[in-house]
Amino acid sequence: MIHRQSPLLTRRRRVAGPVLLAAVLATAMACGKSKSSTEPNGPAGIAGRVTQVVPDGNFRGTIRVEYDPNSSAGSPKAVVTVRSTTTILTLARAEGDFRVLSTGQWVRVWFDGPVAESYPVQGVAATVAIDSLGFGVANRVPR
């Protein structure tokens, strides 16, 4: 005895397969979206060399950024809190985490919220963009 499927059931399977695949792909793309790998609009709050990196667990911590590390006063300096929600952009403008930050790098920082007007200033980073891995950058003017 030969078992035949109804033409209606066969047609439903042909349509359901691609529709289900499209739904799965759309869901995966929506869930897989990451933060933007572009820099914020407007000038950075500070640009300078990373002179200290202090990890605080869970891919966060603080960094000290100094425009002129040789200057004891007057040069822009900041103690920047990097949270797990901070966007960190590598040289290739891919997203990284706190572990990609190291002393000697030239970075630009955009702050999230108010900045304490102490010296050095203190604030929480929204975005940290690495501009140079390092020691070859001399007398760099912030963009």
N, C-alpha and C positions, 0 to 999 in steps of 0.2 A: 504494500500500500504506500503510495506516494503522498507525502504531506505537503500541501501547498499553503503558503501564507496569503492572506488576503491582500489585494493590491493597495488598499488603504493603509494597512499596517506597514507595508514595505515603503510607501511614500512617506509616512511619518518618520520612519527610521532614517531615511535619506535626508530629511529636513532637520530632524532633531540632532543628528551628529554635528553638522557644521554650526548650528545655533548654540549647542552646548559648548563646543570648542571656543567660539567667539566669546561667550559669557565667561568662561574660565580665563581666557587671555586678558579680557578687560579687567577682571577682578585682580589678577596677578599684577597687571601694570599699575592699577590704582594703589594696591598695597605696597608695591615696590618703589613708589616714588620717593626719592630722597629730597633733602633740602637742596635748594638751588646752589649750583657750583659757580655762581657769579658773585662779583663783589657788589656791595650795596651802593646805591647812588649817593653822591656827595663825598666830601673829603673824609679821610680817616681821622679819628680822634688823636692818634699818635702814630708816628712811623719811627722806627729805630731798630737798634740791634737788641736781640734777646741776650741779657746778661745773667739771668738766673731763671731756672726752671725748678719748681717745687711741686712734685706730684702729690695729690691728695686722695688717690684711689678712684676707682670707677671712671677712669679716663677723664679726669679733671684735675685742677690744681691752680697754681698761680705762676705767672711769668713776670719778670721785670723787664721793661722795654726802655731803652735809653737812646735818645737821638745821638748824643755824643758821650759815650761812656767815659771819656777822659776828663770831662767837665764835672767839677764838684758841685756847681750851682749855676742856675740859669738855663741850662739845656733842658729841653723837655724830657721828662722821665715819668714812668707810670708803673704801678703794681696792678696787674691785670688778672682778675679772677676769670678762669676758663671753666665753664660748666659743661655738663654733658650735652646741653642744648646749644652750645656755641658752635658755629660753623667754622671749621678750620680748612683753609684752602691751601693745597700744596703748590709747588712751582708749576705743575702741570694743570693746575686749577681743578684737580680732583679733590674730593672731600677726604680729609684725614681725621685723626683723633689726636688727643693730647700727646700721644707718644711720638708724633712727628715733629714736635717742637723741641729745639735744642739750642743751647747757648751758641752765639756767633751768628745766628740767622738774622737777616734783615726782614722785618715784618711790618705790616700796617694793621692797625686795630680800629674797629668801629665799636663804640660802646653801646650797651643796652641800658638805657635809663640814666639816672644822675651819676655824676662823677664827683667824688670828694675833692675839694679844692685844696688839698694838702700838697706838700712837696716831698716825694713824688705824688702825683694825682693817683687816686685809687678808683677803680670801677670794674664792672662786669662786662666782658666782651660779648658782643653779638656775633662778630666775625673777626677772625684773625687770618690774614692772607700772607703767606710766606713769599717774599720777593727774591730772596737769595739764600743759598745754603751757607753763605758765609763770608769767610774772612777776606774775600777779594773786594768787597764793597767798601769804598772809602769815600768819606765826605758826600754821602748820598743825600740829596734833597728830597723831602717827602713829595709825593705826587698829590 
